[in-house]
Amino acid sequence: MPHAMTDGPVGLVVGRRHPEPATTTTRSHASPAPSRVANVGKRCVDVVISFAALVCMAPLFLAIVIAIKLDSRGPAFFAHARVGRRGEPLRVLKFRTMVVDADETLRDLLARRPEQKRFWDTAFKLRDDPRITRVGRLLRRFSADELPQLVNVLRGEMSLVGPRPVVEEELERFGSSAAIILRAVPGITGLWAVSGRSDISYDERVELECRYVTDWSLRLDLSILVRTIPVVLRGRGSY
């Protein structure tokens, strides 16, 4: 799952923008809205699985918290400002994987390394990111830093499956596709997440996120959940 920005303190205000059309070709037709029964079914799946997962993984959560605290100074958790459904502000919960002065480190790195800045401007992330801690690198390898988002799911702020929530600056990259993607509740995993993640281009990501929204069904959600397991275990496209 993407790690677009830093682990440092963030603001809550998310502006409402109307981006220009993107270069990616997306579907222009509006798909029928899911039925109330389908939406209730999706929510039931979210609540049952996320609650069971939180209970079963409580010891793992404790072990991760201890490892983070022993590895580097700073809190074990952080909440990152993202854009949720219909453009509403969303605080995405994560295990901290970066040093506490990550913002300052990033500014210094981008000023000294133009090739890294070009990659950052394209992907909103870095390969071999020096801000990531030793424990953080392991957590990201298997997307374990995303596990606290199960709490977001229980709150109804996120779903197990959906388009990945992005920071406000990324909406400009979505272009006119943002209106489609923001119709859905953001997810912990999704079609893009099981189709290569950071190994595919940003335009392909936008196309996949749109396709999920327009083709959504409970069967598609269950298929993505099953496909997520081997993707996570292989660490495909995660950095």
N, C-alpha and C positions, 0 to 999 in steps of 0.2 A: 503494500500500500504506500501512496506517495508521501514523501516528507518534504513539503514544499518550502517551509519557512523555518524559523528558528524556534528553540524551546524557551525563549525569553518571555518576559511579560508582554502582554498584548492588549490592545484596546478592544472595546466591545462594539463600537459603532461601525456598522456596515452600510455604506451608501448604496442607493438605488441607482444603477446605471443602465443605459440603453446602448450596448456595444454596437459597433459597426459590423456588418456581415463578415463572417470568417471566410477563408479560402476553401475550407472543407465543405464538400457537398453533402448536405443532409436532407432528410425527407421533408418535403414541403407540406405534405398532407397532415392533418391532425387526426390522430388515432382516437377511437372511441374511448371515453372515460371508463375506467374499471368499474364494475358494479359494486354496490355497497357490500354484497356478500363476499366478493373477492377481496375488498379492502379489509373487511373484518377478519377474513381468513389469514391475510398477510400479517395483521397485527397480532393475532393469536399465536401464530408461529414465532413471531418476534419475541413476545413475552415469555412463552414457554421455554424456548431454547436459551434465551439470554439469562433468564432466572436460573435455570438448571446449570448453565455454564458457570455463572458467578459462584454458585454454591459449590460445585465440584472443583473449581479452580482456586478456591480461597487459599489453600496452602501454597499454590504456585504464586499467587499475587504476593503473599507474605515473603516468599523467598526472593522474588524480584525486587521488592521494596528494600529488603536488607542488602541485596547485592548492589543496588544503585547507591545506597547511602554509604556503603563501604568503599565504593569505587571513586566517588567524587562528591564534592560538597554541593549542597543545594537540595531542594525538595525532590521527593520521589515521583510526584505527579505534577502535571501542568495542564492548563486548559488553553487551547489555541483558538483564536477567533477565525471562524470560517463563515461561509455563506450557506444558509440552510434552504429549506423549501420556500418558494415564493420570495426569495431574497432576504428572508429573515435572518438576523444575526444568530450564530450558533457557536457555543463553546464546546469544542471537541476535546474530550478527555484522553490523555495519553500518559504513558510512563515517560519520564524525562530521559532522553538519550544524548543530550548535548551538555557541554559545559555551561556554567551559568552566565558567562560573558560571551555567549554565542554571537550576538548581534555585532559587537565590537570586532570579534575575530573575523566575521564574514566581511565587514567593510574593509578591514585591512587586507584580507586575502584577495578580494576582487580588485582592490587598487593595485596590488602587486602582480597579479596573475591575469592578464587580459584573456587568455584562453579559457580560464575558469569563469571569467565574467561572461564571455560569449555563451558558454554552456548554461550558466545560471539564467541568463536572459531568455534562453530557449526553453529550458526544462524546469526552472524554478527549484533546482536542486543541484548538488555537486556529487561527482564520483570521488571516492576517497576523501570525503569531507573531514577536515582536521578538527572540526568542532565536536564530532561524535566521540563519546567516551568508549572505553573498552567494553563495558557492559552494554552500552547503547548500541554498539555495532552488532553484538550478538542478538540483542532484542530485535533490531531491524532486520537482521538476516532472516528471521522466521516470523516477522511481523508481529511479534509478541508485544511491542510497544503500543499496539492498537487495542489490546484487550480491555482497557478501562472503558472503551466506547460501548461495551455491553451495558454500562450504566446509562449512557445516552439513549440506547435502544429501549431500556425499561422506562425511561422518562417519556418516550414517544418523540424524542428529538431526532432520532435516527432510526434506521431499519437495519436488519442484518444484511440485506441486499439492496443496492441502489447505486446511483452515481456517487462517486467519492466527493465529499465536500471540499471546496477549494477556497483559497483566500480571495479577497475582493479583486486584487490585481489580475488574477487569472481569468476573471470573467471577460476581460477584453479579448483574450485569446479565443474564447468560445464564440465570439461574434453573435450572429443572430440565433445560433444554436443554444445560447444561454436560456432563452425563453422556454425551450423544450425541456432542457435538463433540469431547470429549477421547478418544473411541475412536480417532480418526484421528491420523496423523502430521501435524503442522502443515506448511503449505506456504509457498513464496515467493509464489505466486499462487493464486487459487482462484475459486470461483463468485461470491463477494461482490466480489472484486477486479475482475472483468470485468463486473459488473452495476451499477456506479455508485460503488462505494467510499464515500467520505465524502459523496457527494451523496444517499444514501438514509438512511432512519432506522435507528436502532440495532436496533429490533425486526425490521426487514426484513433487516438484516445477520444476526441470529441465525437467522432462518428460512432464509436462503440457505445458511449454514454447515451447518445441520442437514440440509438437502436434499442437499447434496453428500455427506455421510456416508451417508445412507440410500440414495441412488441411485448410489453410486460404481460406476464401471467404467473400464477403460482407455480406452474410446472417449470418455467424459466428460472424462478427464484430457487427452487429445490435443486435444479440442475447446477446452478452456479455455486450453491452451498457445497454440493458434493465435489465439484471441480476445484473448489478453494483448498481443500485438504491437501492434495498432492502438490499444488502450486506453492503453498506455504512451506511444506516439508522440504521441497527442493530449493526454496529461496529464490525462485525465478523472478527476475526483474526487480529485485528489492535492493536498494542502497540508499 
